[in-house]
Amino acid sequence: MNGLQPVVYSINGPVITVEGATGFQMMEMVYVGEKRLIGEVINISSSRTTIQVYEVTTGLHPGEPVSGTGGPLCATLGPGILSNIFDGIERPLDVIAKQSGAFIPEGSDIPALDIEKQWETTIRVREGDQIKGGDVYAACQETAIIENRALCPPGLTGTVVSVVPDGAYRVLDPLVVVEDGQGVRHELCLAHKWPIRVPRPVAERRPIERPLITGQRVIDTLFPVAKGGTAAVPGGFGTGKTMTQHQLAKWSDADIIVYIGCGERGNEMTQVLKEFGELIDPKSGKPLTARTVLIANTSNMPVAAREASIYTGITLAEYYRDMGYHVAVMADSTSRWAEALREISGRLEEMPAEEGFPAYLPSRISQFYERAGYMENLNGTEGSVTIIGAVSPQGADFSEPVTQNTKRFVRCFWALDKSLAYARHYPAINWNTSYSEYLDDLAPWYAKNISPDFMACRQRIANLLLEENKLMEIVKLIGSDVLPDDQKLVIETARLIRVGLLQQNAYHRDDTYVPLPKQLKMMQVALYFYDRCSAVIAQNLPISEILETGLLDSIVKIKYDVPNDRLDLFDNYYKEIDSKLEQLVRQL
């Protein structure tokens, strides 16, 4: 560095400039000051270097030394990630809490993984084997339900020249030595590092064909998201964004959940920790934490680390995807991440765009969501990363830049509605403003695995809700009395669908998660009720008499009265509809 020790020149919150540094690279990880705060190079000029610091810069002063690492900011990937909670730059919060208390001390450089813990490891290669990037060379049982597979680093191809026997090893113990084509030997262990801003390579991006089954009726039935797809959950304060993501994390059929608390309140992350620790995974019977990793960068943590937390989370997700797992990423919330971008951009004195956000906001959002997908991995396995990002528009204004730019890059939009939330209709997903572009892609899967009638029933349900929306405009103007009975039936059936099908109770044993066959049965009963009532109304039977039979209330209670494993009970509802309507017709 021309013989000059790089030193801090100026400090502007998390943004500092360095003098005397000509040897740094863009995106290089550096240590700043006597406390060795972690930072990243974001701008280089002929005389000065700009660094964003991922820790609190209080107490830092000009003249303190800055040292480079020669490499980018990386995530440590290996066994021990699951069941853990990290901050935005992958520092283990449990370990920090034991050592330093509730707050992270400046310059805390604790390894992401426990380097002393031993893992019972099986070696999957032998001397003389050819190995290439993505191949599995060792495996260990990370949790009771997830096997961690050690992968050969992308770009490395060579011959295995030595292996250790099966046994207990630490994450940094050499297990396999590979000699590449140039005769250079590489030691491989259970853990390796990967730059968080660089997507991990794959063999091929596969077409999206399977849904991510969530057990939430309004999502699975009306607005499904695919494995490897992207979805946004926008909503104002109190509309249930975090609650919706909690439900998806608990019940979706992903193998692994990466939950990123990006700028959210600390009590919400506490709730995640508490609930996930108590909840039993329905597929394995083990605690849900056994397949979950939490990235907690709460609102009181340094703002620059909030910007990095998104990339840390998605890198962990890609790591497990490369092993052949299906991963769901819950980003809560991307608006707080965008606000971090805005703050840092302001301190850099960049020209602001709409509402003060930086001009590169759309490209950053697209880069993030583009890392989702259903992939064929380098080792021939299939895996996926599904990204579900919460958006928190101020004042529930969906026209603001973060929501609008997110809409450009996601194919599933679950718009949360304040009026529904205040009416205690949860999930508060508005069926009129939400959409899913995956319907055509997923239709063959629904037809093959659930029923050929599934998408047809779903379309009829959506049409009834749309027709109700049009009719309610008339009702608001002139009242419901002027409507003919067939249109009144549409309104009543839509109410049945809204309350009985779309509204769901997260605290009810049978209603918190509903399998797809039961969702289909519920749709079919609602549509059968509509068809049979339409037929008898055509015979001049007044709708008032149909409502007096109590059929509607009976069908609404299906979600509570029919257990998820007793679908045979649905036959009783068809019989009840037929008998009561026939009785009314006989009285005509």
Sequence and secondary structure as in RCSB ss.txt:
>XXXX:A:sequence
MNGLQPVVYSINGPVITVEGATGFQMMEMVYVGEKRLIGEVINISSSRTTIQVYEVTTGLHPGEPVSGTGGPLCA
TLGPGILSNIFDGIERPLDVIAKQSGAFIPEGSDIPALDIEKQWETTIRVREGDQIKGGDVYAACQETAIIENRA
LCPPGLTGTVVSVVPDGAYRVLDPLVVVEDGQGVRHELCLAHKWPIRVPRPVAERRPIERPLITGQRVIDTLFPV
AKGGTAAVPGGFGTGKTMTQHQLAKWSDADIIVYIGCGERGNEMTQVLKEFGELIDPKSGKPLTARTVLIANTSN
MPVAAREASIYTGITLAEYYRDMGYHVAVMADSTSRWAEALREISGRLEEMPAEEGFPAYLPSRISQFYERAGYM
ENLNGTEGSVTIIGAVSPQGADFSEPVTQNTKRFVRCFWALDKSLAYARHYPAINWNTSYSEYLDDLAPWYAKNI
SPDFMACRQRIANLLLEENKLMEIVKLIGSDVLPDDQKLVIETARLIRVGLLQQNAYHRDDTYVPLPKQLKMMQV
ALYFYDRCSAVIAQNLPISEILETGLLDSIVKIKYDVPNDRLDLFDNYYKEIDSKLEQLVRQL
>XXXX:A:secstr
 TT   EEEEEETTEEEEES  S  TTEEEEETTTTEEEEEEEE SSEEEEEESS  TT  TT BEEEEEEE EE
EESTT TT EE TT  BHHHHHHHH SS  TT    SS SS  EEEEE   TT EE TT EEEEEE SSS EEEE
E  TT  EEEEEE  SEEE TTS  EEEEETTS EEEE S EEEETTS    SEEE    B   S HIIIIIS  
BTT EEEEE  TTS HHHHHHHHHHHS  SEEEEEEES  HHHHHHHHHHHHH B TTTSSBGGGGEEEEEE TT
S HHHHHHHHHHHHHHHHHHHHTT EEEEEEETHHHHHHHHHHHHHHTT  B GGG BTTHHHHHHHHHTT EEE
E TTS EEEEEEEEEE  GGG TTSHHHHHHHHH SEE  B HHHHHTT SS B TTT EETTHHHHHHHHHHHT
 TTHHHHHHHHHHHHHHHHHHHHHHHHH STTS HHHHHHHHHHHHIIIIII   TTSTTTSS  HHHHHHHHHH
HHHHHHHHHHHHTTT  HHHHHHTTHHHHHHTHHHHS TT GGGHHHHHHHHHHHHHHHHHH 
